[in-house]
């Protein structure tokens, strides 16, 4: 690298730093939330595929209703299992502090914690729609070029997110967001003890729910790296959801239609 | 260049080096090697279209073989017949819901059993039994206001091991393949009732009335079950009323209040849950009301159903007066963040059940009696009644349950629980393994052991334990 290149690089770095200052870390995360999630209630079909030792092992298909709580700004989610056959009809409700699981076999709604595994490698908190800017406080680490899931280099803001309330599933998150597009590229999720638990790549940016959004996530289990899950959004449509649906007693009544 | 220009340029050059180094984080891109090769190609984006109709149908065929072992030398001999040593069962389990128009639905849930067992004649009508768990119609006359009528499994309660507020649990469990309380909630008959439910953004309210449509009947055992009989005598032998409501207080606490009335007595109930961080959910379930002791209720039921002579005196000292008595289950679930195990630890209190003194009297009265004697018969009837009512016999117990997904190897789920009587330290222990061969096939088994001294709650039971092997096909 000759001295002229370094000067140009330095100028670009200063420009990038200046741009970052103009856009606070929290604003970047909020803008990325808007890329990931629409601002209207919607329903989607989510296909989760598990991989063990590099081989596809299992898959689950879920129908998901999501709607923002106007009080908190956070999403509430209603989930119904469509596949596999042995799990068909099971339902999950996430509403702020409350996460309820309904099993039609027992006909009882049981309150569960976000860490509880209901779907393969992914904790419930991993696959439901959330606005990270609500539950985390972001700070800027720097500007980096990293490869996305397709091994294409992306110039990213490297952000650090710390849990801002007890609704946050993870204690700390490292988050890479592409400059300019605000596309999420990668996330690393840590436990209270600081242990890396999961690595998530966002990919397959396509038209979905009125905008270009990441349609698929790859969730790598960082504790046992032979395990991975892909979560792919399929059929999606805007659909209003009545407030009363977000009551645990509505779970047995939920009909995907 | 001005005097300050060179230092600024040097600073910028230094920054350039730093940025150039930071620009190529050597470790980050290594994470890409962790993506499975099979997952490297993105799935094709699906077209935007309405989501498919969700199915609530569940249909599976299961074959289960159970081998049990019994204890000899019981302090209180069990009246005949002896518990069966083995049972072979093939069952077809169906649960389905249909929409009839935009605001009417039908629900059916049932299990058809083909069974053979030690001591059961073959062929006989008892080789075929059908459990009609639910059959009811739902109507939504106004948005989120529901009217249901038919046989309905109305369940309440937030605990796993013991549910004081699950008022319709009594006499409803039929021939379970597992004694896990979670499974017992699945294998039970609903109650014929009319139910109205209103759900709104701030909570919900439910009112149910279950009419008396049959006479009281003796406690069933596996040798006198009906083949195709809804057995309303188990669920609708008296008028029953339930009111319950939950309120969204805007906090994580989720209270539910209940009032239940039958047979001239009213019981009150409360369910509370609270999230504690990301890994813990604490909960408590309480009910209270005036009632007799479990022992006295059992004897009254035995006389009323004709199992015990009408004038048969109690062989145990008992207090037939009604008092306000409490039932409580309090505990928490815990899922460590780096595991796939969920633990539930609960304390159970049943004030109407046996105290230490009651246990002493039970063993004192029964020790040395002959098998088949009226005294032994009455003593065991009390315990059979408690099981039929889904109530613990001991007053204080500790319940620990664990559910481990992907235990040791992927697709293997282990579930185990231990229910310990605090007074004598005896315990019921069960471990269940399910291995998901595919989306449609599951194989599994369980081991059950009743542990304790001969003079203890679980150690005095005739059945010492059992093993079960099963295979299930889901459709």
Interface residues (C-beta under 8 A of the other chain):
Chain A: X1 X3 X6 X7 X9 X10 X11 X13 X14 X43 X44 X45 X47 X49 X51 X52 X54 X55 X56 X57 X58 X59 X63 X80 X82 X83 X84 X85 X86 X88 X89 X96 X97 X98 X99 X104 X105 X106 X107 X108 X110 X111 X112 X113 X114 X115 X116 X117 X125 X142 X143 X144 X145 X146 X147 X149 X150 X151 X166 X168 X169 X170 X176 X186 X191 X192 X195 X197 X199 X201 X203 X204 X206 X207 X208 X209 X215 X216 X218 X220 X223 X225 X227 X228 X230 X232 X233 X234 X235 X236 X237 X242 X243 X244 X246 X247 X248 X249 X250 X253 X254 X255 X256 X257
Chain B: X9 X12 X13 X15 X16 X17 X19 X20 X22 X23 X24 X25 X28 X29 X31 X32 X34 X35 X36 X37 X38 X39 X42 X43 X45 X46 X47 X48 X49 X50 X51 X52 X53 X54 X55 X56 X57 X58 X59 X60 X95 X99 X105 X143 X144 X146 X153 X155 X157 X158 X160 X182 X185 X186 X197 X199 X200 X201 X203 X204 X206 X246 X248 X251 X252 X254 X273 X275 X277 X278 X279 X280 X281 X283 X333 X334 X335 X336 X337 X338 X340 X342 X405 X410 X411 X436 X439 X440 X442 X472 X474 X475
